């Protein structure tokens, strides 16, 4: 049970706008479809790495 609690400490960046572009990147949270699918199985370290990539992805799209 502690493992589940530990894995859920990094909050999802989902904003409820789930629209993908041609590169399979969500235009709401800027995660890839694979990152979204894998989110709850990722370690907090992996989640933090994904979150660190999001601002650059947003800049590329807009």
PDB file of N, CA, C, O and CB in Angstrom:
ATOM      1  N   UNK A   1       0.816  -1.198   0.000  1.00  0.00           N
ATOM      2  CA  UNK A   1       0.000   0.000   0.000  1.00  0.00           C
ATOM      3  C   UNK A   1       0.859   1.262   0.000  1.00  0.00           C
ATOM      4  O   UNK A   1       0.505   2.250  -0.643  1.00  0.00           O
ATOM      5  CB  UNK A   1      -0.928  -0.001   1.200  1.00  0.00           C
ATOM      6  N   UNK A   2       1.968   1.239   0.703  1.00  0.00           N
ATOM      7  CA  UNK A   2       2.848   2.401   0.720  1.00  0.00           C
ATOM      8  C   UNK A   2       3.426   2.687  -0.664  1.00  0.00           C
ATOM      9  O   UNK A   2       3.640   3.846  -1.019  1.00  0.00           O
ATOM     10  CB  UNK A   2       3.975   2.192   1.723  1.00  0.00           C
ATOM     11  N   UNK A   3       3.681   1.630  -1.453  1.00  0.00           N
ATOM     12  CA  UNK A   3       4.199   1.836  -2.794  1.00  0.00           C
ATOM     13  C   UNK A   3       3.216   2.623  -3.642  1.00  0.00           C
ATOM     14  O   UNK A   3       3.621   3.512  -4.392  1.00  0.00           O
ATOM     15  CB  UNK A   3       4.510   0.504  -3.453  1.00  0.00           C
ATOM     16  N   UNK A   4       1.941   2.313  -3.536  1.00  0.00           N
ATOM     17  CA  UNK A   4       0.925   3.031  -4.300  1.00  0.00           C
ATOM     18  C   UNK A   4       0.897   4.496  -3.895  1.00  0.00           C
ATOM     19  O   UNK A   4       0.840   5.377  -4.752  1.00  0.00           O
ATOM     20  CB  UNK A   4      -0.460   2.396  -4.097  1.00  0.00           C
ATOM     21  N   UNK A   5       0.938   4.757  -2.608  1.00  0.00           N
ATOM     22  CA  UNK A   5       0.906   6.139  -2.126  1.00  0.00           C
ATOM     23  C   UNK A   5       2.127   6.902  -2.633  1.00  0.00           C
ATOM     24  O   UNK A   5       2.007   8.050  -3.061  1.00  0.00           O
ATOM     25  CB  UNK A   5       0.851   6.177  -0.581  1.00  0.00           C
ATOM     26  N   UNK A   6       3.293   6.275  -2.587  1.00  0.00           N
ATOM     27  CA  UNK A   6       4.513   6.918  -3.046  1.00  0.00           C
ATOM     28  C   UNK A   6       4.447   7.231  -4.538  1.00  0.00           C
ATOM     29  O   UNK A   6       4.899   8.295  -4.962  1.00  0.00           O
ATOM     30  CB  UNK A   6       5.716   6.037  -2.746  1.00  0.00           C
ATOM     31  N   UNK A   7       3.900   6.333  -5.332  1.00  0.00           N
ATOM     32  CA  UNK A   7       3.827   6.521  -6.774  1.00  0.00           C
ATOM     33  C   UNK A   7       2.862   7.644  -7.154  1.00  0.00           C
ATOM     34  O   UNK A   7       2.982   8.205  -8.243  1.00  0.00           O
ATOM     35  CB  UNK A   7       3.406   5.225  -7.446  1.00  0.00           C
ATOM     36  N   UNK A   8       1.943   7.973  -6.314  1.00  0.00           N
ATOM     37  CA  UNK A   8       0.923   8.951  -6.684  1.00  0.00           C
ATOM     38  C   UNK A   8       1.234  10.358  -6.179  1.00  0.00           C
ATOM     39  O   UNK A   8       0.368  11.229  -6.258  1.00  0.00           O
ATOM     40  CB  UNK A   8      -0.415   8.512  -6.156  1.00  0.00           C
ATOM     41  N   UNK A   9       2.430  10.609  -5.666  1.00  0.00           N
ATOM     42  CA  UNK A   9       2.724  11.915  -5.103  1.00  0.00           C
ATOM     43  C   UNK A   9       2.989  12.993  -6.147  1.00  0.00           C
ATOM     44  O   UNK A   9       2.849  14.177  -5.844  1.00  0.00           O
ATOM     45  CB  UNK A   9       3.896  11.809  -4.201  1.00  0.00           C
ATOM     46  N   UNK A  10       3.364  12.621  -7.361  1.00  0.00           N
ATOM     47  CA  UNK A  10       3.545  13.594  -8.429  1.00  0.00           C
ATOM     48  C   UNK A  10       2.215  13.709  -9.167  1.00  0.00           C
ATOM     49  O   UNK A  10       1.736  12.748  -9.769  1.00  0.00           O
ATOM     50  CB  UNK A  10       4.714  13.177  -9.404  1.00  0.00           C
ATOM     51  N   UNK A  11       1.639  14.881  -9.110  1.00  0.00           N
ATOM     52  CA  UNK A  11       0.314  15.087  -9.680  1.00  0.00           C
ATOM     53  C   UNK A  11       0.348  15.092 -11.203  1.00  0.00           C
ATOM     54  O   UNK A  11       1.282  15.610 -11.815  1.00  0.00           O
ATOM     55  CB  UNK A  11      -0.277  16.388  -9.172  1.00  0.00           C
ATOM     56  N   UNK A  12      -0.666  14.518 -11.795  1.00  0.00           N
ATOM     57  CA  UNK A  12      -0.792  14.489 -13.247  1.00  0.00           C
ATOM     58  C   UNK A  12      -1.001  15.908 -13.777  1.00  0.00           C
ATOM     59  O   UNK A  12      -1.735  16.691 -13.174  1.00  0.00           O
ATOM     60  CB  UNK A  12      -1.960  13.567 -13.678  1.00  0.00           C
ATOM     61  N   UNK A  13      -0.362  16.242 -14.900  1.00  0.00           N
ATOM     62  CA  UNK A  13      -0.563  17.562 -15.499  1.00  0.00           C
ATOM     63  C   UNK A  13      -1.817  17.656 -16.367  1.00  0.00           C
ATOM     64  O   UNK A  13      -2.023  18.661 -17.047  1.00  0.00           O
ATOM     65  CB  UNK A  13       0.635  17.924 -16.323  1.00  0.00           C
ATOM     66  N   UNK A  14      -2.644  16.630 -16.349  1.00  0.00           N
ATOM     67  CA  UNK A  14      -3.849  16.608 -17.172  1.00  0.00           C
ATOM     68  C   UNK A  14      -4.749  17.803 -16.857  1.00  0.00           C
ATOM     69  O   UNK A  14      -4.986  18.132 -15.695  1.00  0.00           O
ATOM     70  CB  UNK A  14      -4.615  15.298 -16.960  1.00  0.00           C
ATOM     71  N   UNK A  15      -5.245  18.445 -17.921  1.00  0.00           N
ATOM     72  CA  UNK A  15      -6.166  19.572 -17.768  1.00  0.00           C
ATOM     73  C   UNK A  15      -7.534  19.261 -18.361  1.00  0.00           C
ATOM     74  O   UNK A  15      -8.396  20.135 -18.456  1.00  0.00           O
ATOM     75  CB  UNK A  15      -5.586  20.821 -18.426  1.00  0.00           C
ATOM     76  N   UNK A  16      -7.722  18.000 -18.761  1.00  0.00           N
ATOM     77  CA  UNK A  16      -9.020  17.581 -19.275  1.00  0.00           C
ATOM     78  C   UNK A  16      -9.278  17.952 -20.722  1.00  0.00           C
ATOM     79  O   UNK A  16     -10.415  17.866 -21.185  1.00  0.00           O
ATOM     80  CB  UNK A  16     -10.083  18.160 -18.440  1.00  0.00           C
ATOM     81  N   UNK A  17      -8.245  18.365 -21.449  1.00  0.00           N
ATOM     82  CA  UNK A  17      -8.358  18.672 -22.875  1.00  0.00           C
ATOM     83  C   UNK A  17      -7.541  17.620 -23.606  1.00  0.00           C
ATOM     84  O   UNK A  17      -6.341  17.796 -23.818  1.00  0.00           O
ATOM     85  CB  UNK A  17      -7.859  20.141 -23.212  1.00  0.00           C
ATOM     86  N   UNK A  18      -8.178  16.544 -23.986  1.00  0.00           N
ATOM     87  CA  UNK A  18      -7.470  15.402 -24.566  1.00  0.00           C
ATOM     88  C   UNK A  18      -7.619  15.392 -26.076  1.00  0.00           C
ATOM     89  O   UNK A  18      -8.495  14.723 -26.624  1.00  0.00           O
ATOM     90  CB  UNK A  18      -7.988  14.084 -23.977  1.00  0.00           C
ATOM     91  N   UNK A  19      -6.756  16.138 -26.737  1.00  0.00           N
ATOM     92  CA  UNK A  19      -6.726  16.183 -28.194  1.00  0.00           C
ATOM     93  C   UNK A  19      -5.281  15.988 -28.623  1.00  0.00           C
ATOM     94  O   UNK A  19      -4.381  16.693 -28.167  1.00  0.00           O
ATOM     95  CB  UNK A  19      -7.311  17.533 -28.749  1.00  0.00           C
ATOM     96  N   UNK A  20      -5.074  15.013 -29.510  1.00  0.00           N
ATOM     97  CA  UNK A  20      -3.719  14.677 -29.942  1.00  0.00           C
ATOM     98  C   UNK A  20      -3.412  15.295 -31.296  1.00  0.00           C
ATOM     99  O   UNK A  20      -4.275  15.399 -32.168  1.00  0.00           O
ATOM    100  CB  UNK A  20      -3.537  13.160 -30.002  1.00  0.00           C
ATOM    101  N   UNK A  21      -2.146  15.705 -31.449  1.00  0.00           N
ATOM    102  CA  UNK A  21      -1.701  16.185 -32.755  1.00  0.00           C
ATOM    103  C   UNK A  21      -1.135  15.009 -33.549  1.00  0.00           C
ATOM    104  O   UNK A  21      -1.249  13.862 -33.119  1.00  0.00           O
ATOM    105  CB  UNK A  21      -0.637  17.319 -32.605  1.00  0.00           C
ATOM    106  N   UNK A  22      -0.531  15.283 -34.697  1.00  0.00           N
ATOM    107  CA  UNK A  22      -0.004  14.224 -35.558  1.00  0.00           C
ATOM    108  C   UNK A  22       1.150  13.453 -34.921  1.00  0.00           C
ATOM    109  O   UNK A  22       1.418  12.314 -35.302  1.00  0.00           O
ATOM    110  CB  UNK A  22       0.452  14.813 -36.867  1.00  0.00           C
ATOM    111  N   UNK A  23       1.832  14.062 -33.957  1.00  0.00           N
ATOM    112  CA  UNK A  23       2.945  13.407 -33.279  1.00  0.00           C
ATOM    113  C   UNK A  23       2.503  12.658 -32.021  1.00  0.00           C
ATOM    114  O   UNK A  23       3.340  12.223 -31.230  1.00  0.00           O
ATOM    115  CB  UNK A  23       4.002  14.431 -32.919  1.00  0.00           C
ATOM    116  N   UNK A  24       1.190  12.509 -31.835  1.00  0.00           N
ATOM    117  CA  UNK A  24       0.635  11.815 -30.658  1.00  0.00           C
ATOM    118  C   UNK A  24       0.949  12.544 -29.347  1.00  0.00           C
ATOM    119  O   UNK A  24       1.148  11.908 -28.313  1.00  0.00           O
ATOM    120  CB  UNK A  24       1.181  10.388 -30.589  1.00  0.00           C
ATOM    121  N   UNK A  25       0.991  13.878 -29.396  1.00  0.00           N
ATOM    122  CA  UNK A  25       1.183  14.694 -28.205  1.00  0.00           C
ATOM    123  C   UNK A  25      -0.146  15.369 -27.884  1.00  0.00           C
ATOM    124  O   UNK A  25      -0.780  15.974 -28.749  1.00  0.00           O
ATOM    125  CB  UNK A  25       2.327  15.751 -28.411  1.00  0.00           C
ATOM    126  N   UNK A  26      -0.550  15.254 -26.634  1.00  0.00           N
ATOM    127  CA  UNK A  26      -1.800  15.870 -26.192  1.00  0.00           C
ATOM    128  C   UNK A  26      -1.650  17.385 -26.190  1.00  0.00           C
ATOM    129  O   UNK A  26      -0.674  17.914 -25.658  1.00  0.00           O
ATOM    130  CB  UNK A  26      -2.202  15.361 -24.785  1.00  0.00           C
ATOM    131  N   UNK A  27      -2.601  18.074 -26.776  1.00  0.00           N
ATOM    132  CA  UNK A  27      -2.546  19.527 -26.835  1.00  0.00           C
ATOM    133  C   UNK A  27      -3.033  20.182 -25.542  1.00  0.00           C
ATOM    134  O   UNK A  27      -3.022  21.408 -25.427  1.00  0.00           O
ATOM    135  CB  UNK A  27      -3.368  20.022 -28.002  1.00  0.00           C
ATOM    136  N   UNK A  28      -3.458  19.380 -24.578  1.00  0.00           N
ATOM    137  CA  UNK A  28      -3.862  19.912 -23.283  1.00  0.00           C
ATOM    138  C   UNK A  28      -2.735  19.864 -22.265  1.00  0.00           C
ATOM    139  O   UNK A  28      -2.444  20.861 -21.604  1.00  0.00           O
ATOM    140  CB  UNK A  28      -5.054  19.149 -22.758  1.00  0.00           C
ATOM    141  N   UNK A  29      -2.097  18.700 -22.140  1.00  0.00           N
ATOM    142  CA  UNK A  29      -1.045  18.546 -21.120  1.00  0.00           C
ATOM    143  C   UNK A  29       0.345  18.384 -21.721  1.00  0.00           C
ATOM    144  O   UNK A  29       1.340  18.436 -20.998  1.00  0.00           O
ATOM    145  CB  UNK A  29      -1.349  17.350 -20.242  1.00  0.00           C
ATOM    146  N   UNK A  30       0.428  18.187 -23.041  1.00  0.00           N
ATOM    147  CA  UNK A  30       1.681  18.085 -23.777  1.00  0.00           C
ATOM    148  C   UNK A  30       2.466  16.802 -23.500  1.00  0.00           C
ATOM    149  O   UNK A  30       3.663  16.726 -23.778  1.00  0.00           O
ATOM    150  CB  UNK A  30       2.536  19.259 -23.456  1.00  0.00           C
ATOM    151  N   UNK A  31       1.780  15.791 -22.948  1.00  0.00           N
ATOM    152  CA  UNK A  31       2.405  14.481 -22.806  1.00  0.00           C
ATOM    153  C   UNK A  31       2.102  13.657 -24.047  1.00  0.00           C
ATOM    154  O   UNK A  31       1.123  13.905 -24.751  1.00  0.00           O
ATOM    155  CB  UNK A  31       1.908  13.756 -21.523  1.00  0.00           C
ATOM    156  N   UNK A  32       2.963  12.665 -24.305  1.00  0.00           N
ATOM    157  CA  UNK A  32       2.688  11.740 -25.398  1.00  0.00           C
ATOM    158  C   UNK A  32       1.599  10.774 -24.958  1.00  0.00           C
ATOM    159  O   UNK A  32       1.322  10.633 -23.767  1.00  0.00           O
ATOM    160  CB  UNK A  32       3.974  10.973 -25.824  1.00  0.00           C
ATOM    161  N   UNK A  33       0.989  10.114 -25.926  1.00  0.00           N
ATOM    162  CA  UNK A  33      -0.047   9.139 -25.576  1.00  0.00           C
ATOM    163  C   UNK A  33       0.549   8.025 -24.711  1.00  0.00           C
ATOM    164  O   UNK A  33      -0.125   7.527 -23.809  1.00  0.00           O
ATOM    165  CB  UNK A  33      -0.694   8.544 -26.855  1.00  0.00           C
ATOM    166  N   UNK A  34       1.790   7.629 -24.967  1.00  0.00           N
ATOM    167  CA  UNK A  34       2.446   6.601 -24.158  1.00  0.00           C
ATOM    168  C   UNK A  34       2.674   7.087 -22.734  1.00  0.00           C
ATOM    169  O   UNK A  34       2.455   6.333 -21.786  1.00  0.00           O
ATOM    170  CB  UNK A  34       3.778   6.190 -24.790  1.00  0.00           C
ATOM    171  N   UNK A  35       3.106   8.324 -22.567  1.00  0.00           N
ATOM    172  CA  UNK A  35       3.322   8.867 -21.225  1.00  0.00           C
ATOM    173  C   UNK A  35       2.018   8.915 -20.442  1.00  0.00           C
ATOM    174  O   UNK A  35       2.000   8.638 -19.242  1.00  0.00           O
ATOM    175  CB  UNK A  35       3.940  10.268 -21.304  1.00  0.00           C
ATOM    176  N   UNK A  36       0.938   9.263 -21.110  1.00  0.00           N
ATOM    177  CA  UNK A  36      -0.366   9.306 -20.444  1.00  0.00           C
ATOM    178  C   UNK A  36      -0.782   7.906 -20.015  1.00  0.00           C
ATOM    179  O   UNK A  36      -1.237   7.701 -18.890  1.00  0.00           O
ATOM    180  CB  UNK A  36      -1.436   9.923 -21.372  1.00  0.00           C
ATOM    181  N   UNK A  37      -0.625   6.952 -20.912  1.00  0.00           N
ATOM    182  CA  UNK A  37      -0.993   5.568 -20.612  1.00  0.00           C
ATOM    183  C   UNK A  37      -0.163   5.000 -19.465  1.00  0.00           C
ATOM    184  O   UNK A  37      -0.686   4.285 -18.610  1.00  0.00           O
ATOM    185  CB  UNK A  37      -0.824   4.699 -21.853  1.00  0.00           C
ATOM    186  N   UNK A  38       1.120   5.315 -19.449  1.00  0.00           N
ATOM    187  CA  UNK A  38       2.040   4.758 -18.454  1.00  0.00           C
ATOM    188  C   UNK A  38       2.092   5.536 -17.140  1.00  0.00           C
ATOM    189  O   UNK A  38       2.736   5.083 -16.193  1.00  0.00           O
ATOM    190  CB  UNK A  38       3.412   4.695 -19.032  1.00  0.00           C
ATOM    191  N   UNK A  39       1.436   6.688 -17.058  1.00  0.00           N
ATOM    192  CA  UNK A  39       1.597   7.618 -15.939  1.00  0.00           C
ATOM    193  C   UNK A  39       1.485   6.948 -14.568  1.00  0.00           C
ATOM    194  O   UNK A  39       2.351   7.154 -13.718  1.00  0.00           O
ATOM    195  CB  UNK A  39       0.568   8.711 -16.044  1.00  0.00           C
ATOM    196  N   UNK A  40       0.461   6.170 -14.341  1.00  0.00           N
ATOM    197  CA  UNK A  40       0.239   5.607 -13.008  1.00  0.00           C
ATOM    198  C   UNK A  40       1.218   4.491 -12.660  1.00  0.00           C
ATOM    199  O   UNK A  40       1.326   4.109 -11.495  1.00  0.00           O
ATOM    200  CB  UNK A  40      -1.169   5.085 -12.904  1.00  0.00           C
ATOM    201  N   UNK A  41       1.927   3.966 -13.643  1.00  0.00           N
ATOM    202  CA  UNK A  41       2.946   2.952 -13.394  1.00  0.00           C
ATOM    203  C   UNK A  41       4.346   3.545 -13.298  1.00  0.00           C
ATOM    204  O   UNK A  41       5.291   2.840 -12.946  1.00  0.00           O
ATOM    205  CB  UNK A  41       2.911   1.909 -14.485  1.00  0.00           C
ATOM    206  N   UNK A  42       4.490   4.828 -13.607  1.00  0.00           N
ATOM    207  CA  UNK A  42       5.805   5.479 -13.571  1.00  0.00           C
ATOM    208  C   UNK A  42       6.243   5.768 -12.145  1.00  0.00           C
ATOM    209  O   UNK A  42       5.422   5.974 -11.252  1.00  0.00           O
ATOM    210  CB  UNK A  42       5.781   6.777 -14.377  1.00  0.00           C
ATOM    211  N   UNK A  43       7.550   5.779 -11.956  1.00  0.00           N
ATOM    212  CA  UNK A  43       8.104   6.206 -10.672  1.00  0.00           C
ATOM    213  C   UNK A  43       7.976   7.734 -10.576  1.00  0.00           C
ATOM    214  O   UNK A  43       7.776   8.409 -11.585  1.00  0.00           O
ATOM    215  CB  UNK A  43       9.607   5.749 -10.520  1.00  0.00           C
ATOM    216  N   UNK A  44       8.091   8.260  -9.381  1.00  0.00           N
ATOM    217  CA  UNK A  44       8.037   9.714  -9.217  1.00  0.00           C
ATOM    218  C   UNK A  44       9.169  10.390  -9.989  1.00  0.00           C
ATOM    219  O   UNK A  44       8.992  11.487 -10.519  1.00  0.00           O
ATOM    220  CB  UNK A  44       8.113  10.091  -7.725  1.00  0.00           C
ATOM    221  N   UNK A  45      10.317   9.744 -10.052  1.00  0.00           N
ATOM    222  CA  UNK A  45      11.451  10.290 -10.800  1.00  0.00           C
ATOM    223  C   UNK A  45      11.114  10.393 -12.283  1.00  0.00           C
ATOM    224  O   UNK A  45      11.403  11.407 -12.918  1.00  0.00           O
ATOM    225  CB  UNK A  45      12.705   9.418 -10.598  1.00  0.00           C
ATOM    226  N   UNK A  46      10.508   9.352 -12.833  1.00  0.00           N
ATOM    227  CA  UNK A  46      10.121   9.374 -14.247  1.00  0.00           C
ATOM    228  C   UNK A  46       9.038  10.417 -14.514  1.00  0.00           C
ATOM    229  O   UNK A  46       9.061  11.093 -15.542  1.00  0.00           O
ATOM    230  CB  UNK A  46       9.631   7.989 -14.684  1.00  0.00           C
ATOM    231  N   UNK A  47       8.097  10.543 -13.594  1.00  0.00           N
ATOM    232  CA  UNK A  47       7.050  11.561 -13.740  1.00  0.00           C
ATOM    233  C   UNK A  47       7.660  12.960 -13.745  1.00  0.00           C
ATOM    234  O   UNK A  47       7.266  13.814 -14.540  1.00  0.00           O
ATOM    235  CB  UNK A  47       6.010  11.438 -12.605  1.00  0.00           C
ATOM    236  N   UNK A  48       8.614  13.186 -12.861  1.00  0.00           N
ATOM    237  CA  UNK A  48       9.278  14.492 -12.787  1.00  0.00           C
ATOM    238  C   UNK A  48      10.037  14.789 -14.077  1.00  0.00           C
ATOM    239  O   UNK A  48      10.064  15.933 -14.530  1.00  0.00           O
ATOM    240  CB  UNK A  48      10.240  14.541 -11.585  1.00  0.00           C
ATOM    241  N   UNK A  49      10.651  13.772 -14.670  1.00  0.00           N
ATOM    242  CA  UNK A  49      11.351  13.951 -15.947  1.00  0.00           C
ATOM    243  C   UNK A  49      10.374  14.355 -17.048  1.00  0.00           C
ATOM    244  O   UNK A  49      10.671  15.240 -17.850  1.00  0.00           O
ATOM    245  CB  UNK A  49      12.090  12.659 -16.344  1.00  0.00           C
ATOM    246  N   UNK A  50       9.223  13.715 -17.086  1.00  0.00           N
ATOM    247  CA  UNK A  50       8.205  14.055 -18.086  1.00  0.00           C
ATOM    248  C   UNK A  50       7.738  15.490 -17.881  1.00  0.00           C
ATOM    249  O   UNK A  50       7.655  16.263 -18.836  1.00  0.00           O
ATOM    250  CB  UNK A  50       7.003  13.079 -18.006  1.00  0.00           C
ATOM    251  N   UNK A  51       7.439  15.841 -16.657  1.00  0.00           N
ATOM    252  CA  UNK A  51       6.962  17.197 -16.364  1.00  0.00           C
ATOM    253  C   UNK A  51       8.001  18.243 -16.771  1.00  0.00           C
ATOM    254  O   UNK A  51       7.640  19.325 -17.235  1.00  0.00           O
ATOM    255  CB  UNK A  51       6.629  17.337 -14.866  1.00  0.00           C
ATOM    256  N   UNK A  52       9.277  17.930 -16.600  1.00  0.00           N
ATOM    257  CA  UNK A  52      10.337  18.862 -16.993  1.00  0.00           C
ATOM    258  C   UNK A  52      10.372  19.091 -18.506  1.00  0.00           C
ATOM    259  O   UNK A  52      10.824  20.143 -18.957  1.00  0.00           O
ATOM    260  CB  UNK A  52      11.690  18.341 -16.520  1.00  0.00           C
ATOM    261  N   UNK A  53       9.904  18.126 -19.289  1.00  0.00           N
ATOM    262  CA  UNK A  53       9.885  18.243 -20.747  1.00  0.00           C
ATOM    263  C   UNK A  53       8.704  19.051 -21.279  1.00  0.00           C
ATOM    264  O   UNK A  53       8.749  19.542 -22.407  1.00  0.00           O
ATOM    265  CB  UNK A  53       9.864  16.876 -21.359  1.00  0.00           C
ATOM    266  N   UNK A  54       7.664  19.188 -20.488  1.00  0.00           N
ATOM    267  CA  UNK A  54       6.406  19.770 -20.981  1.00  0.00           C
ATOM    268  C   UNK A  54       6.526  21.221 -21.458  1.00  0.00           C
ATOM    269  O   UNK A  54       5.955  21.542 -22.500  1.00  0.00           O
ATOM    270  CB  UNK A  54       5.372  19.701 -19.898  1.00  0.00           C
ATOM    271  N   UNK A  55       7.233  22.113 -20.760  1.00  0.00           N
ATOM    272  CA  UNK A  55       7.316  23.489 -21.250  1.00  0.00           C
ATOM    273  C   UNK A  55       7.935  23.602 -22.648  1.00  0.00           C
ATOM    274  O   UNK A  55       7.481  24.401 -23.467  1.00  0.00           O
ATOM    275  CB  UNK A  55       8.116  24.317 -20.282  1.00  0.00           C
ATOM    276  N   UNK A  56       8.968  22.805 -22.914  1.00  0.00           N
ATOM    277  CA  UNK A  56       9.589  22.834 -24.233  1.00  0.00           C
ATOM    278  C   UNK A  56       8.636  22.310 -25.299  1.00  0.00           C
ATOM    279  O   UNK A  56       8.592  22.843 -26.407  1.00  0.00           O
ATOM    280  CB  UNK A  56      10.877  22.017 -24.233  1.00  0.00           C
ATOM    281  N   UNK A  57       7.883  21.281 -24.977  1.00  0.00           N
ATOM    282  CA  UNK A  57       6.901  20.758 -25.942  1.00  0.00           C
ATOM    283  C   UNK A  57       5.835  21.803 -26.237  1.00  0.00           C
ATOM    284  O   UNK A  57       5.409  21.961 -27.382  1.00  0.00           O
ATOM    285  CB  UNK A  57       6.242  19.465 -25.408  1.00  0.00           C
ATOM    286  N   UNK A  58       5.408  22.510 -25.208  1.00  0.00           N
ATOM    287  CA  UNK A  58       4.398  23.544 -25.394  1.00  0.00           C
ATOM    288  C   UNK A  58       4.944  24.629 -26.326  1.00  0.00           C
ATOM    289  O   UNK A  58       4.235  25.101 -27.214  1.00  0.00           O
ATOM    290  CB  UNK A  58       3.974  24.152 -24.028  1.00  0.00           C
ATOM    291  N   UNK A  59       6.195  25.019 -26.123  1.00  0.00           N
ATOM    292  CA  UNK A  59       6.807  26.046 -26.974  1.00  0.00           C
ATOM    293  C   UNK A  59       6.871  25.581 -28.432  1.00  0.00           C
ATOM    294  O   UNK A  59       6.656  26.375 -29.348  1.00  0.00           O
ATOM    295  CB  UNK A  59       8.222  26.392 -26.465  1.00  0.00           C
ATOM    296  N   UNK A  60       7.167  24.296 -28.644  1.00  0.00           N
ATOM    297  CA  UNK A  60       7.236  23.763 -30.004  1.00  0.00           C
ATOM    298  C   UNK A  60       5.882  23.810 -30.701  1.00  0.00           C
ATOM    299  O   UNK A  60       5.808  24.035 -31.909  1.00  0.00           O
ATOM    300  CB  UNK A  60       7.753  22.334 -29.981  1.00  0.00           C
ATOM    301  N   UNK A  61       4.819  23.600 -29.945  1.00  0.00           N
ATOM    302  CA  UNK A  61       3.481  23.542 -30.534  1.00  0.00           C
ATOM    303  C   UNK A  61       2.868  24.933 -30.723  1.00  0.00           C
ATOM    304  O   UNK A  61       2.017  25.125 -31.591  1.00  0.00           O
ATOM    305  CB  UNK A  61       2.568  22.694 -29.660  1.00  0.00           C
ATOM    306  N   UNK A  62       3.300  25.896 -29.916  1.00  0.00           N
ATOM    307  CA  UNK A  62       2.675  27.219 -30.003  1.00  0.00           C
ATOM    308  C   UNK A  62       3.686  28.266 -30.252  1.00  0.00           C
ATOM    309  O   UNK A  62       3.342  29.443 -30.355  1.00  0.00           O
ATOM    310  CB  UNK A  62       1.914  27.546 -28.758  1.00  0.00           C
TER     311      UNK A  62
END
